[in-house]
Amino acid sequence: MPEEPREPVTALLLRWRHGDMAALDQLVPMVYDELRRLARAHLRREQNPSLQPTALVHELYLRLAESDRLIVRDRTHFFAIAARVMRRVLVDHARRRLADKRGGGVTIIGLEPLMEPAKTPGVDVLVIDEALDQLMSVDARLCRVVEL
């Protein structure tokens, strides 16, 4: 019988990998603060973030809970996967916003947002995603390094 990991997070990850969904429910509170820090870091790089860190972490949880093919080896691997999933969430969210701008829905905007000072420009998530996809086709390992 394999030795039980000393790290409680790794033990929960192993249980989750073997189909114990309750392990994911126990895991998230243990790593929630770290996931929020990771979410804040992702959102800081966005031009006009429309998601809050909490919403990004919750979307991450939903996607992880829906995944049945995810294999997580340890804590470090979990956070690498979490970073990648958060990036996917932001890309999907940005694409939905662009679709809305192209006539997907009408939004009424009051004058209050126009009175706020302009925010400093950030990074366009879609441009980064496209660049990472191109890098992945050239050098997958380097792409993973850049993502992390």
Order of alpha helices (4+ residues) and beta strands (2+ residues): alpha-alpha-alpha-alpha-alpha-alpha-alpha
